[in-house]
């Protein structure tokens, strides 16, 4: 496969693909990579800063990486700071593949985590939130919604857009005019305002995950318009080629021609478009959750983790709660764009004779 060879020669595309594979692997195996339950709170552990790792005990004896049980004291009313209290009499060694909570993966019940502590101490690499929940665990579990929401979106909108564009371009005439006028009307609807409106009118008894999946499904059903117009343009050129005319002469039905011979010729463009469209769904989830209309607490998503930035005290005193979700959103969008650009260059026959 020449396109695969060309893609492997693109270092930026490789970087984007590696980042995405890593992220999807981590969130798929969230029960293994997340050290704690994302919904469980630590006693007296709200708003803890990232845990400090020690290598020697209080007698300066080498005992390997370990942490100590840590709690926060009352808030200083003058400075707004809270002093950390560590129990140096109870060192908790850090270990790989520790036995922990049970989680399901492909029907199997597993009870091992990638890393953890042995003892009473917690290893909160990214600190804890205002409820005392481990921020790293919530970031990993939140990626399940934020990353797979784009897959759901394109799985609905792309087949619909390709089919409508194919029918419009193949038949032409009145069918083409009606479908393309409908597409133009849908393209005039501002996406973010539509999402906000949908979020406001949905039933209140839906869970946040059900609510957002329903929003994505509805918006995907009407977001096919741009793709349909591009597909139509490609079909207009493809349907005049000899292999299509030969199949038509042999008695092939129109729908069979569209699905079997014409639309597969647009596959390279569709792959590129899908790669570049997924970040749009991720940004939409982040924006809606940021303004409180998407995934709601206690369910984690990158968007509602980032919503803590609306609290000025969190932003100033606890910045470690803000930067990780912002960073993974930026990295994911950048990685999809790098991979999409690489696929475009690799699959474009004009740039690679």
BALOBA-1460 file (C-alpha; in Angstrom, 3 decimals):
// residues 353
<rec num="1" residu="x" x="0.000" y="0.000" z="0.000"/>
<rec num="2" residu="x" x="1.696" y="3.121" z="-1.266"/>
<rec num="3" residu="x" x="-0.397" y="5.490" z="0.857"/>
<rec num="4" residu="x" x="0.679" y="3.657" z="4.012"/>
<rec num="5" residu="x" x="4.329" y="3.977" z="3.034"/>
<rec num="6" residu="x" x="3.856" y="7.685" z="2.401"/>
<rec num="7" residu="x" x="2.041" y="8.110" z="5.709"/>
<rec num="8" residu="x" x="4.893" y="6.423" z="7.599"/>
<rec num="9" residu="x" x="7.301" y="8.927" z="6.065"/>
<rec num="10" residu="x" x="5.372" y="11.820" z="7.606"/>
<rec num="11" residu="x" x="6.721" y="12.367" z="11.150"/>
<rec num="12" residu="x" x="3.934" y="14.765" z="12.160"/>
<rec num="13" residu="x" x="1.246" y="12.283" z="11.120"/>
<rec num="14" residu="x" x="3.068" y="9.572" z="13.063"/>
<rec num="15" residu="x" x="3.177" y="11.834" z="16.105"/>
<rec num="16" residu="x" x="-0.540" y="12.543" z="15.862"/>
<rec num="17" residu="x" x="-1.389" y="8.865" z="15.395"/>
<rec num="18" residu="x" x="0.797" y="7.842" z="18.334"/>
<rec num="19" residu="x" x="-0.834" y="10.390" z="20.638"/>
<rec num="20" residu="x" x="-4.319" y="9.247" z="19.635"/>
<rec num="21" residu="x" x="-3.517" y="5.543" z="19.980"/>
<rec num="22" residu="x" x="-2.091" y="6.205" z="23.432"/>
<rec num="23" residu="x" x="-5.117" y="8.220" z="24.554"/>
<rec num="24" residu="x" x="-7.648" y="5.698" z="23.221"/>
<rec num="25" residu="x" x="-5.758" y="2.796" z="24.787"/>
<rec num="26" residu="x" x="-5.657" y="4.516" z="28.178"/>
<rec num="27" residu="x" x="-9.348" y="5.439" z="28.262"/>
<rec num="28" residu="x" x="-10.409" y="2.022" z="26.946"/>
<rec num="29" residu="x" x="-8.458" y="0.377" z="29.787"/>
<rec num="30" residu="x" x="-9.393" y="3.103" z="32.269"/>
<rec num="31" residu="x" x="-9.928" y="0.605" z="35.062"/>
<rec num="32" residu="x" x="-6.304" y="-0.488" z="34.715"/>
<rec num="33" residu="x" x="-4.628" y="2.890" z="34.227"/>
<rec num="34" residu="x" x="-6.713" y="4.919" z="36.702"/>
<rec num="35" residu="x" x="-5.332" y="4.414" z="40.214"/>
<rec num="36" residu="x" x="-8.631" y="5.118" z="42.034"/>
<rec num="37" residu="x" x="-12.389" y="5.111" z="41.612"/>
<rec num="38" residu="x" x="-13.260" y="8.442" z="39.938"/>
<rec num="39" residu="x" x="-16.399" y="8.791" z="42.078"/>
<rec num="40" residu="x" x="-14.870" y="8.028" z="45.502"/>
<rec num="41" residu="x" x="-13.772" y="10.819" z="47.823"/>
<rec num="42" residu="x" x="-10.805" y="10.745" z="50.146"/>
<rec num="43" residu="x" x="-11.463" y="11.669" z="53.766"/>
<rec num="44" residu="x" x="-10.139" y="15.197" z="54.474"/>
<rec num="45" residu="x" x="-8.561" y="15.151" z="51.023"/>
<rec num="46" residu="x" x="-10.297" y="17.927" z="49.099"/>
<rec num="47" residu="x" x="-8.171" y="20.158" z="46.866"/>
<rec num="48" residu="x" x="-4.907" y="18.386" z="47.635"/>
<rec num="49" residu="x" x="-1.979" y="19.453" z="45.481"/>
<rec num="50" residu="x" x="-0.120" y="16.780" z="43.465"/>
<rec num="51" residu="x" x="1.343" y="14.256" z="45.889"/>
<rec num="52" residu="x" x="5.001" y="14.638" z="46.716"/>
<rec num="53" residu="x" x="7.006" y="11.431" z="46.236"/>
<rec num="54" residu="x" x="9.734" y="10.618" z="48.751"/>
<rec num="55" residu="x" x="12.691" y="8.257" z="48.388"/>
<rec num="56" residu="x" x="14.088" y="8.305" z="51.941"/>
<rec num="57" residu="x" x="12.320" y="8.081" z="55.287"/>
<rec num="58" residu="x" x="12.588" y="10.586" z="58.126"/>
<rec num="59" residu="x" x="15.850" y="8.924" z="59.223"/>
<rec num="60" residu="x" x="17.267" y="9.504" z="55.738"/>
<rec num="61" residu="x" x="17.272" y="5.777" z="55.053"/>
<rec num="62" residu="x" x="16.681" y="4.707" z="51.457"/>
<rec num="63" residu="x" x="13.386" y="2.807" z="51.195"/>
<rec num="64" residu="x" x="12.419" y="3.543" z="47.574"/>
<rec num="65" residu="x" x="9.564" y="5.674" z="46.211"/>
<rec num="66" residu="x" x="6.813" y="6.205" z="48.763"/>
<rec num="67" residu="x" x="4.231" y="8.698" z="49.975"/>
<rec num="68" residu="x" x="2.704" y="9.583" z="53.317"/>
<rec num="69" residu="x" x="-0.974" y="9.908" z="54.310"/>
<rec num="70" residu="x" x="-1.834" y="13.529" z="53.639"/>
<rec num="71" residu="x" x="-4.742" y="15.737" z="54.715"/>
<rec num="72" residu="x" x="-5.491" y="19.445" z="54.521"/>
<rec num="73" residu="x" x="-6.061" y="21.564" z="57.562"/>
<rec num="74" residu="x" x="-8.532" y="24.459" z="57.928"/>
<rec num="75" residu="x" x="-8.294" y="27.460" z="55.622"/>
<rec num="76" residu="x" x="-6.289" y="30.485" z="56.737"/>
<rec num="77" residu="x" x="-8.809" y="33.326" z="56.503"/>
<rec num="78" residu="x" x="-6.104" y="35.911" z="55.843"/>
<rec num="79" residu="x" x="-4.147" y="34.178" z="53.071"/>
<rec num="80" residu="x" x="-6.719" y="31.664" z="51.805"/>
<rec num="81" residu="x" x="-4.154" y="28.870" z="52.090"/>
<rec num="82" residu="x" x="-4.592" y="25.472" z="53.711"/>
<rec num="83" residu="x" x="-1.656" y="23.741" z="55.344"/>
<rec num="84" residu="x" x="-0.789" y="20.156" z="54.482"/>
<rec num="85" residu="x" x="-0.506" y="17.599" z="57.254"/>
<rec num="86" residu="x" x="1.511" y="14.435" z="56.580"/>
<rec num="87" residu="x" x="1.773" y="11.406" z="58.830"/>
<rec num="88" residu="x" x="5.479" y="10.574" z="58.548"/>
<rec num="89" residu="x" x="5.034" y="7.484" z="60.706"/>
<rec num="90" residu="x" x="3.144" y="5.633" z="57.955"/>
<rec num="91" residu="x" x="5.174" y="5.468" z="54.730"/>
<rec num="92" residu="x" x="3.244" y="3.909" z="51.822"/>
<rec num="93" residu="x" x="5.497" y="2.361" z="49.140"/>
<rec num="94" residu="x" x="4.587" y="2.919" z="45.473"/>
<rec num="95" residu="x" x="4.275" y="-0.296" z="43.484"/>
<rec num="96" residu="x" x="3.452" y="-1.333" z="39.919"/>
<rec num="97" residu="x" x="0.576" y="-3.705" z="39.126"/>
<rec num="98" residu="x" x="-0.931" y="-3.452" z="42.571"/>
<rec num="99" residu="x" x="-4.107" y="-5.227" z="43.573"/>
<rec num="100" residu="x" x="-7.000" y="-2.817" z="43.716"/>
<rec num="101" residu="x" x="-10.676" y="-2.395" z="42.848"/>
<rec num="102" residu="x" x="-12.362" y="-4.861" z="40.477"/>
<rec num="103" residu="x" x="-13.350" y="-3.695" z="36.977"/>
<rec num="104" residu="x" x="-14.768" y="-5.407" z="33.911"/>
<rec num="105" residu="x" x="-12.952" y="-5.631" z="30.582"/>
<rec num="106" residu="x" x="-14.446" y="-7.676" z="27.722"/>
<rec num="107" residu="x" x="-16.404" y="-9.720" z="30.221"/>
<rec num="108" residu="x" x="-13.372" y="-10.427" z="32.389"/>
<rec num="109" residu="x" x="-13.179" y="-9.272" z="35.992"/>
<rec num="110" residu="x" x="-9.759" y="-7.789" z="36.721"/>
<rec num="111" residu="x" x="-8.467" y="-6.293" z="39.942"/>
<rec num="112" residu="x" x="-5.057" y="-4.891" z="39.062"/>
<rec num="113" residu="x" x="-4.030" y="-1.269" z="38.545"/>
<rec num="114" residu="x" x="-0.928" y="-0.084" z="36.722"/>
<rec num="115" residu="x" x="0.382" y="1.613" z="39.839"/>
<rec num="116" residu="x" x="-0.691" y="2.393" z="43.364"/>
<rec num="117" residu="x" x="0.411" y="2.475" z="46.956"/>
<rec num="118" residu="x" x="0.651" y="-0.147" z="49.677"/>
<rec num="119" residu="x" x="-0.628" y="1.409" z="52.871"/>
<rec num="120" residu="x" x="-2.826" y="4.327" z="53.892"/>
<rec num="121" residu="x" x="-1.195" y="6.960" z="51.695"/>
<rec num="122" residu="x" x="-2.711" y="8.072" z="48.370"/>
<rec num="123" residu="x" x="-0.735" y="8.865" z="45.244"/>
<rec num="124" residu="x" x="-2.637" y="11.743" z="43.638"/>
<rec num="125" residu="x" x="-0.391" y="12.609" z="40.707"/>
<rec num="126" residu="x" x="-2.665" y="15.466" z="39.604"/>
<rec num="127" residu="x" x="-4.061" y="16.262" z="43.045"/>
<rec num="128" residu="x" x="-7.718" y="16.019" z="44.083"/>
<rec num="129" residu="x" x="-10.789" y="18.098" z="43.299"/>
<rec num="130" residu="x" x="-13.096" y="19.929" z="45.678"/>
<rec num="131" residu="x" x="-14.823" y="16.644" z="46.580"/>
<rec num="132" residu="x" x="-11.558" y="14.862" z="47.356"/>
<rec num="133" residu="x" x="-11.659" y="12.727" z="44.194"/>
<rec num="134" residu="x" x="-8.467" y="11.766" z="42.409"/>
<rec num="135" residu="x" x="-8.053" y="14.114" z="39.453"/>
<rec num="136" residu="x" x="-5.990" y="11.733" z="37.312"/>
<rec num="137" residu="x" x="-8.617" y="8.993" z="37.606"/>
<rec num="138" residu="x" x="-11.369" y="11.436" z="36.658"/>
<rec num="139" residu="x" x="-9.306" y="12.687" z="33.720"/>
<rec num="140" residu="x" x="-8.850" y="9.125" z="32.404"/>
<rec num="141" residu="x" x="-12.493" y="8.130" z="32.850"/>
<rec num="142" residu="x" x="-13.651" y="11.467" z="31.446"/>
<rec num="143" residu="x" x="-11.729" y="10.735" z="28.262"/>
<rec num="144" residu="x" x="-14.138" y="7.891" z="27.512"/>
<rec num="145" residu="x" x="-16.924" y="10.359" z="26.804"/>
<rec num="146" residu="x" x="-14.812" y="13.122" z="25.289"/>
<rec num="147" residu="x" x="-12.934" y="10.846" z="22.875"/>
<rec num="148" residu="x" x="-15.699" y="8.464" z="21.826"/>
<rec num="149" residu="x" x="-18.324" y="11.170" z="21.398"/>
<rec num="150" residu="x" x="-16.655" y="12.116" z="18.110"/>
<rec num="151" residu="x" x="-16.749" y="8.504" z="16.905"/>
<rec num="152" residu="x" x="-20.492" y="8.387" z="17.595"/>
<rec num="153" residu="x" x="-20.984" y="11.671" z="15.771"/>
<rec num="154" residu="x" x="-19.266" y="10.717" z="12.540"/>
<rec num="155" residu="x" x="-20.797" y="7.222" z="12.618"/>
<rec num="156" residu="x" x="-24.187" y="8.921" z="12.263"/>
<rec num="157" residu="x" x="-23.506" y="11.983" z="10.125"/>
<rec num="158" residu="x" x="-21.029" y="10.608" z="7.576"/>
<rec num="159" residu="x" x="-23.035" y="7.652" z="6.183"/>
<rec num="160" residu="x" x="-26.080" y="9.915" z="5.972"/>
<rec num="161" residu="x" x="-24.183" y="12.705" z="4.225"/>
<rec num="162" residu="x" x="-22.520" y="10.338" z="1.772"/>
<rec num="163" residu="x" x="-25.814" y="8.621" z="0.865"/>
<rec num="164" residu="x" x="-27.770" y="11.861" z="0.398"/>
<rec num="165" residu="x" x="-24.920" y="13.435" z="-1.566"/>
<rec num="166" residu="x" x="-24.633" y="10.334" z="-3.737"/>
<rec num="167" residu="x" x="-28.367" y="10.250" z="-4.494"/>
<rec num="168" residu="x" x="-28.413" y="13.979" z="-5.228"/>
<rec num="169" residu="x" x="-25.440" y="13.857" z="-7.587"/>
<rec num="170" residu="x" x="-26.513" y="10.698" z="-9.390"/>
<rec num="171" residu="x" x="-30.159" y="11.543" z="-10.100"/>
<rec num="172" residu="x" x="-29.856" y="15.324" z="-10.515"/>
<rec num="173" residu="x" x="-32.924" y="17.337" z="-11.544"/>
<rec num="174" residu="x" x="-35.687" y="17.834" z="-9.004"/>
<rec num="175" residu="x" x="-34.160" y="15.366" z="-6.518"/>
<rec num="176" residu="x" x="-30.874" y="17.258" z="-6.596"/>
<rec num="177" residu="x" x="-32.566" y="20.642" z="-6.213"/>
<rec num="178" residu="x" x="-34.702" y="19.593" z="-3.233"/>
<rec num="179" residu="x" x="-31.893" y="17.844" z="-1.350"/>
<rec num="180" residu="x" x="-29.359" y="20.616" z="-1.899"/>
<rec num="181" residu="x" x="-31.818" y="23.372" z="-0.857"/>
<rec num="182" residu="x" x="-32.486" y="21.386" z="2.325"/>
<rec num="183" residu="x" x="-28.737" y="21.074" z="2.886"/>
<rec num="184" residu="x" x="-28.261" y="24.817" z="2.436"/>
<rec num="185" residu="x" x="-30.974" y="25.558" z="5.001"/>
<rec num="186" residu="x" x="-29.334" y="23.228" z="7.542"/>
<rec num="187" residu="x" x="-25.931" y="24.786" z="6.929"/>
<rec num="188" residu="x" x="-27.274" y="28.204" z="7.967"/>
<rec num="189" residu="x" x="-28.138" y="26.966" z="11.486"/>
<rec num="190" residu="x" x="-25.356" y="27.970" z="13.955"/>
<rec num="191" residu="x" x="-24.138" y="24.768" z="15.584"/>
<rec num="192" residu="x" x="-23.347" y="26.027" z="19.080"/>
<rec num="193" residu="x" x="-26.706" y="27.811" z="19.449"/>
<rec num="194" residu="x" x="-28.506" y="24.679" z="18.324"/>
<rec num="195" residu="x" x="-26.620" y="22.622" z="20.918"/>
<rec num="196" residu="x" x="-27.516" y="25.077" z="23.683"/>
<rec num="197" residu="x" x="-31.173" y="25.065" z="22.643"/>
<rec num="198" residu="x" x="-31.317" y="21.270" z="22.548"/>
<rec num="199" residu="x" x="-29.647" y="20.987" z="25.943"/>
<rec num="200" residu="x" x="-32.262" y="23.323" z="27.427"/>
<rec num="201" residu="x" x="-35.357" y="21.469" z="26.160"/>
<rec num="202" residu="x" x="-34.370" y="17.868" z="26.868"/>
<rec num="203" residu="x" x="-36.154" y="16.028" z="29.726"/>
<rec num="204" residu="x" x="-34.684" y="16.644" z="33.154"/>
<rec num="205" residu="x" x="-34.796" y="12.972" z="34.202"/>
<rec num="206" residu="x" x="-32.089" y="11.974" z="31.700"/>
<rec num="207" residu="x" x="-28.630" y="11.266" z="33.012"/>
<rec num="208" residu="x" x="-25.937" y="13.623" z="31.771"/>
<rec num="209" residu="x" x="-24.421" y="10.900" z="29.571"/>
<rec num="210" residu="x" x="-27.822" y="10.097" z="28.008"/>
<rec num="211" residu="x" x="-28.501" y="13.794" z="27.537"/>
<rec num="212" residu="x" x="-25.285" y="14.465" z="25.692"/>
<rec num="213" residu="x" x="-25.478" y="11.329" z="23.549"/>
<rec num="214" residu="x" x="-28.967" y="12.406" z="22.520"/>
<rec num="215" residu="x" x="-27.686" y="15.872" z="21.653"/>
<rec num="216" residu="x" x="-24.886" y="14.397" z="19.565"/>
<rec num="217" residu="x" x="-27.293" y="12.048" z="17.793"/>
<rec num="218" residu="x" x="-29.676" y="14.894" z="16.930"/>
<rec num="219" residu="x" x="-26.957" y="17.267" z="15.743"/>
<rec num="220" residu="x" x="-25.324" y="14.489" z="13.736"/>
<rec num="221" residu="x" x="-28.605" y="13.870" z="11.933"/>
<rec num="222" residu="x" x="-28.608" y="17.472" z="10.704"/>
<rec num="223" residu="x" x="-24.869" y="18.024" z="10.279"/>
<rec num="224" residu="x" x="-24.615" y="15.960" z="7.107"/>
<rec num="225" residu="x" x="-25.277" y="18.959" z="4.873"/>
<rec num="226" residu="x" x="-21.714" y="20.104" z="4.197"/>
<rec num="227" residu="x" x="-20.500" y="16.577" z="3.533"/>
<rec num="228" residu="x" x="-23.465" y="15.901" z="1.239"/>
<rec num="229" residu="x" x="-22.644" y="18.927" z="-0.921"/>
<rec num="230" residu="x" x="-19.015" y="17.870" z="-1.343"/>
<rec num="231" residu="x" x="-20.034" y="14.263" z="-2.052"/>
<rec num="232" residu="x" x="-22.516" y="15.477" z="-4.662"/>
<rec num="233" residu="x" x="-19.759" y="17.343" z="-6.492"/>
<rec num="234" residu="x" x="-17.564" y="14.261" z="-6.602"/>
<rec num="235" residu="x" x="-20.431" y="12.024" z="-7.735"/>
<rec num="236" residu="x" x="-21.233" y="14.362" z="-10.635"/>
<rec num="237" residu="x" x="-17.764" y="13.675" z="-12.025"/>
<rec num="238" residu="x" x="-17.552" y="9.973" z="-11.129"/>
<rec num="239" residu="x" x="-20.921" y="8.970" z="-12.618"/>
<rec num="240" residu="x" x="-19.739" y="9.913" z="-16.129"/>
<rec num="241" residu="x" x="-16.720" y="7.587" z="-15.983"/>
<rec num="242" residu="x" x="-16.640" y="4.445" z="-18.118"/>
<rec num="243" residu="x" x="-16.888" y="1.850" z="-15.333"/>
<rec num="244" residu="x" x="-20.129" y="3.432" z="-14.092"/>
<rec num="245" residu="x" x="-21.584" y="3.607" z="-17.587"/>
<rec num="246" residu="x" x="-20.636" y="-0.030" z="-18.177"/>
<rec num="247" residu="x" x="-22.350" y="-1.134" z="-14.965"/>
<rec num="248" residu="x" x="-25.434" y="0.872" z="-15.924"/>
<rec num="249" residu="x" x="-25.497" y="-0.749" z="-19.363"/>
<rec num="250" residu="x" x="-25.399" y="-4.174" z="-17.710"/>
<rec num="251" residu="x" x="-28.614" y="-3.329" z="-15.842"/>
<rec num="252" residu="x" x="-27.284" y="-2.342" z="-12.423"/>
<rec num="253" residu="x" x="-29.856" y="-0.549" z="-10.307"/>
<rec num="254" residu="x" x="-29.204" y="3.100" z="-9.303"/>
<rec num="255" residu="x" x="-28.896" y="2.416" z="-5.558"/>
<rec num="256" residu="x" x="-26.498" y="-0.465" z="-6.225"/>
<rec num="257" residu="x" x="-24.431" y="1.766" z="-8.516"/>
<rec num="258" residu="x" x="-24.263" y="4.500" z="-5.907"/>
<rec num="259" residu="x" x="-23.320" y="2.216" z="-3.007"/>
<rec num="260" residu="x" x="-21.125" y="-0.289" z="-4.815"/>
<rec num="261" residu="x" x="-19.322" y="1.709" z="-7.516"/>
<rec num="262" residu="x" x="-19.579" y="5.463" z="-6.952"/>
<rec num="263" residu="x" x="-19.321" y="6.165" z="-3.213"/>
<rec num="264" residu="x" x="-16.272" y="3.881" z="-2.691"/>
<rec num="265" residu="x" x="-14.404" y="6.200" z="-5.079"/>
<rec num="266" residu="x" x="-14.825" y="8.996" z="-2.528"/>
<rec num="267" residu="x" x="-13.400" y="6.911" z="0.353"/>
<rec num="268" residu="x" x="-10.091" y="8.758" z="0.601"/>
<rec num="269" residu="x" x="-11.816" y="12.114" z="0.991"/>
<rec num="270" residu="x" x="-14.241" y="10.676" z="3.544"/>
<rec num="271" residu="x" x="-11.432" y="9.236" z="5.667"/>
<rec num="272" residu="x" x="-9.685" y="12.597" z="5.736"/>
<rec num="273" residu="x" x="-12.906" y="14.487" z="6.483"/>
<rec num="274" residu="x" x="-13.835" y="12.095" z="9.297"/>
<rec num="275" residu="x" x="-10.422" y="12.526" z="10.905"/>
<rec num="276" residu="x" x="-10.760" y="16.297" z="10.786"/>
<rec num="277" residu="x" x="-14.425" y="16.299" z="11.921"/>
<rec num="278" residu="x" x="-13.932" y="14.406" z="15.186"/>
<rec num="279" residu="x" x="-12.241" y="17.384" z="16.941"/>
<rec num="280" residu="x" x="-15.394" y="19.411" z="16.294"/>
<rec num="281" residu="x" x="-17.453" y="17.009" z="18.396"/>
<rec num="282" residu="x" x="-14.802" y="17.020" z="21.135"/>
<rec num="283" residu="x" x="-14.812" y="20.825" z="21.233"/>
<rec num="284" residu="x" x="-18.631" y="20.851" z="21.290"/>
<rec num="285" residu="x" x="-18.660" y="18.508" z="24.296"/>
<rec num="286" residu="x" x="-16.063" y="20.643" z="26.053"/>
<rec num="287" residu="x" x="-17.953" y="23.885" z="25.433"/>
<rec num="288" residu="x" x="-21.324" y="22.509" z="26.536"/>
<rec num="289" residu="x" x="-19.893" y="20.897" z="29.662"/>
<rec num="290" residu="x" x="-17.923" y="24.063" z="30.390"/>
<rec num="291" residu="x" x="-21.109" y="26.146" z="30.474"/>
<rec num="292" residu="x" x="-23.023" y="23.491" z="32.423"/>
<rec num="293" residu="x" x="-25.212" y="22.070" z="29.637"/>
<rec num="294" residu="x" x="-23.280" y="18.882" z="28.881"/>
<rec num="295" residu="x" x="-22.017" y="16.119" z="31.141"/>
<rec num="296" residu="x" x="-22.917" y="16.943" z="34.748"/>
<rec num="297" residu="x" x="-21.219" y="16.026" z="38.009"/>
<rec num="298" residu="x" x="-20.414" y="13.504" z="39.328"/>
<rec num="299" residu="x" x="-19.811" y="12.055" z="35.849"/>
<rec num="300" residu="x" x="-16.422" y="13.184" z="34.558"/>
<rec num="301" residu="x" x="-15.615" y="14.555" z="31.121"/>
<rec num="302" residu="x" x="-12.815" y="16.784" z="29.965"/>
<rec num="303" residu="x" x="-15.275" y="19.625" z="29.502"/>
<rec num="304" residu="x" x="-16.730" y="19.628" z="32.996"/>
<rec num="305" residu="x" x="-13.276" y="19.118" z="34.524"/>
<rec num="306" residu="x" x="-12.266" y="22.275" z="32.700"/>
<rec num="307" residu="x" x="-15.356" y="24.079" z="34.008"/>
<rec num="308" residu="x" x="-13.539" y="24.524" z="37.317"/>
<rec num="309" residu="x" x="-11.693" y="27.351" z="35.560"/>
<rec num="310" residu="x" x="-14.827" y="29.489" z="36.014"/>
<rec num="311" residu="x" x="-14.021" y="29.569" z="39.733"/>
<rec num="312" residu="x" x="-11.446" y="32.317" z="40.249"/>
<rec num="313" residu="x" x="-10.148" y="30.866" z="43.526"/>
<rec num="314" residu="x" x="-9.565" y="27.466" z="41.887"/>
<rec num="315" residu="x" x="-7.818" y="29.131" z="38.979"/>
<rec num="316" residu="x" x="-5.443" y="31.028" z="41.260"/>
<rec num="317" residu="x" x="-4.904" y="28.630" z="44.169"/>
<rec num="318" residu="x" x="-5.356" y="25.223" z="42.480"/>
<rec num="319" residu="x" x="-4.110" y="25.556" z="38.890"/>
<rec num="320" residu="x" x="-3.227" y="21.839" z="38.719"/>
<rec num="321" residu="x" x="-6.962" y="21.149" z="38.339"/>
<rec num="322" residu="x" x="-7.197" y="23.282" z="35.191"/>
<rec num="323" residu="x" x="-4.102" y="22.610" z="33.101"/>
<rec num="324" residu="x" x="-4.388" y="18.796" z="32.629"/>
<rec num="325" residu="x" x="-7.879" y="18.776" z="31.005"/>
<rec num="326" residu="x" x="-6.969" y="21.812" z="28.916"/>
<rec num="327" residu="x" x="-3.751" y="20.118" z="27.795"/>
<rec num="328" residu="x" x="-5.376" y="16.825" z="26.773"/>
<rec num="329" residu="x" x="-8.103" y="18.650" z="24.807"/>
<rec num="330" residu="x" x="-5.491" y="20.690" z="22.946"/>
<rec num="331" residu="x" x="-3.289" y="17.640" z="22.335"/>
<rec num="332" residu="x" x="-6.217" y="15.568" z="21.050"/>
<rec num="333" residu="x" x="-7.417" y="18.237" z="18.622"/>
<rec num="334" residu="x" x="-3.859" y="18.850" z="17.435"/>
<rec num="335" residu="x" x="-3.230" y="15.112" z="16.997"/>
<rec num="336" residu="x" x="-6.372" y="14.651" z="14.894"/>
<rec num="337" residu="x" x="-5.393" y="17.603" z="12.716"/>
<rec num="338" residu="x" x="-1.848" y="16.281" z="12.233"/>
<rec num="339" residu="x" x="-3.155" y="12.830" z="11.349"/>
<rec num="340" residu="x" x="-5.785" y="14.283" z="9.007"/>
<rec num="341" residu="x" x="-3.200" y="16.395" z="7.180"/>
<rec num="342" residu="x" x="-0.937" y="13.369" z="6.865"/>
<rec num="343" residu="x" x="-3.749" y="11.224" z="5.466"/>
<rec num="344" residu="x" x="-4.643" y="13.950" z="2.977"/>
<rec num="345" residu="x" x="-1.081" y="14.072" z="1.675"/>
<rec num="346" residu="x" x="-0.759" y="10.279" z="1.587"/>
<rec num="347" residu="x" x="-4.076" y="9.621" z="-0.153"/>
<rec num="348" residu="x" x="-3.956" y="12.487" z="-2.656"/>
<rec num="349" residu="x" x="-2.807" y="10.955" z="-5.959"/>
<rec num="350" residu="x" x="-2.014" y="14.370" z="-7.436"/>
<rec num="351" residu="x" x="0.677" y="15.059" z="-4.847"/>
<rec num="352" residu="x" x="2.113" y="11.534" z="-5.120"/>
<rec num="353" residu="x" x="2.240" y="10.401" z="-8.752"/>
